[in-house]
Amino acid sequence: MKTLWVRASPKEEHSLSSALAEAFLQAAPSAAVGDVERFSVWSEEMLVFGREAAFAKFAPLYGERRTPEQKQVWSDVLAEIDRVRQFDRLVISSPMWNWHVPHALKAWIDIIVQPMASFTVNERGEHVGTLGAGKPVQLILTRSSAYDGNRADLQDFQRPYLEYVFTMLGYTVETLVVEPTTRWTAEERAQMREAALETARRAGAGLAGGAG
Ligand SMILES: Cc1cc2nc3c(=O)[nH]c(=O)nc-3n(C[C@H](O)[C@H](O)[C@H](O)COP(=O)(O)O)c2cc1C
């Protein structure tokens, strides 16, 4: 049993979404999460999906041969997908940044979402995820404001985007949202944080003993 925790906040020990994920994982039955590998999408070792990768992605569709450089980057892309496939469960913690996810998380998603390698299409041309194989992914999301539908000027592209992508990849998605996280006094902030940590602990403790 192995869990991959993907951290999208660069704030390390000052991050609320990371603290919530930590509380979630610590409260979870060990049989449900097993060994937890932590992975920050801000790691400098993360592959950069740039020009050569973009050409490599479409070369086979266009009947073109990949250059040696494109072959190398494509084998790195496939290696990252294979790494993710080894895990039985994913936990993804992320703040909202400009109504969406931080660019570093989007950059990682651009690596792992690949036709044939992580999803395919059925006879009706619809996407069918193969990476997730029904495995669970827990999203733990924070944002400053409340996206409760009461204000037309506040549009949430963070939650629907992540739920869409990971469902598309074949995962079973659960979402925990903590909002609004901005409070004006230190006391209110501490209260909000404690209540949010308790919610995360309860969600973790509620996981069934084994994934799936
Ligand atoms: C660059 C940046 C952009 C942000 N954009 C939004 C936003 O569009 N909407 C929102 O409600 N909060 C926004 N926030 C606030 C964060 O989502 C919020 O503070 C969150 O709780 C931070 O989580 P973290 O401590 O895990 O990083 C933004 C924060 C940063 C640093």
The ligand as an SDF file (V2000), in Angstrom:
LIG
                    3D

 31 33  0  0  0  0  0  0  0  0999 V2000
   -0.5020   34.0730   -5.9340 C   0  0  0  0  0  0  0  0  0  0  0  0
   -1.7580   33.8910   -5.1040 C   0  0  0  0  0  0  0  0  0  0  0  0
   -2.9930   33.9680   -5.7240 C   0  0  0  0  0  0  0  0  0  0  0  0
   -4.1640   33.7580   -4.9860 C   0  0  0  0  0  0  0  0  0  0  0  0
   -5.3730   33.8110   -5.6330 N   0  0  0  0  0  0  0  0  0  0  0  0
   -6.5230   33.5790   -4.9230 C   0  0  0  0  0  0  0  0  0  0  0  0
   -7.7910   33.5890   -5.5740 C   0  0  0  0  0  0  0  0  0  0  0  0
   -7.9100   33.7600   -6.7760 O   0  0  0  0  0  0  0  0  0  0  0  0
   -8.8960   33.3840   -4.8170 N   0  0  0  0  0  0  0  0  0  0  0  0
   -8.8240   33.1590   -3.4750 C   0  0  0  0  0  0  0  0  0  0  0  0
   -9.8800   32.9760   -2.8570 O   0  0  0  0  0  0  0  0  0  0  0  0
   -7.6350   33.1180   -2.8340 N   0  0  0  0  0  0  0  0  0  0  0  0
   -6.4900   33.3250   -3.5340 C   0  0  0  0  0  0  0  0  0  0  0  0
   -5.2640   33.2680   -2.8960 N   0  0  0  0  0  0  0  0  0  0  0  0
   -5.2240   32.9440   -1.4370 C   0  0  0  0  0  0  0  0  0  0  0  0
   -4.8810   31.4820   -1.1520 C   0  0  0  0  0  0  0  0  0  0  0  0
   -5.6420   30.5850   -1.9310 O   0  0  0  0  0  0  0  0  0  0  0  0
   -5.1710   31.2080    0.3340 C   0  0  0  0  0  0  0  0  0  0  0  0
   -4.4090   32.1000    1.1400 O   0  0  0  0  0  0  0  0  0  0  0  0
   -4.8700   29.7740    0.7190 C   0  0  0  0  0  0  0  0  0  0  0  0
   -5.4340   29.5050    1.9880 O   0  0  0  0  0  0  0  0  0  0  0  0
   -3.3460   29.5160    0.7640 C   0  0  0  0  0  0  0  0  0  0  0  0
   -3.1120   28.1290    1.0120 O   0  0  0  0  0  0  0  0  0  0  0  0
   -1.6390   27.6450    1.3850 P   0  0  0  0  0  0  0  0  0  0  0  0
   -1.3320   28.2530    2.7440 O   0  0  0  0  0  0  0  0  0  0  0  0
   -1.6980   26.1670    1.4240 O   0  0  0  0  0  0  0  0  0  0  0  0
   -0.6940   28.1300    0.3220 O   0  0  0  0  0  0  0  0  0  0  0  0
   -4.0870   33.4970   -3.5950 C   0  0  0  0  0  0  0  0  0  0  0  0
   -2.8170   33.4120   -2.9820 C   0  0  0  0  0  0  0  0  0  0  0  0
   -1.6700   33.6100   -3.7160 C   0  0  0  0  0  0  0  0  0  0  0  0
   -0.3210   33.5130   -3.0250 C   0  0  0  0  0  0  0  0  0  0  0  0
  1  2  1  0
  2  3  1  0
  2 30  2  0
  3  4  2  0
  4  5  1  0
  4 28  1  0
  5  6  2  0
  6  7  1  0
  6 13  1  0
  7  8  2  0
  7  9  1  0
  9 10  1  0
 10 11  2  0
 10 12  1  0
 12 13  2  0
 13 14  1  0
 14 15  1  0
 14 28  1  0
 15 16  1  0
 16 17  1  0
 16 18  1  0
 18 19  1  0
 18 20  1  0
 20 21  1  0
 20 22  1  0
 22 23  1  0
 23 24  1  0
 24 25  2  0
 24 26  1  0
 24 27  1  0
 28 29  2  0
 29 30  1  0
 30 31  1  0
M  END
$$$$
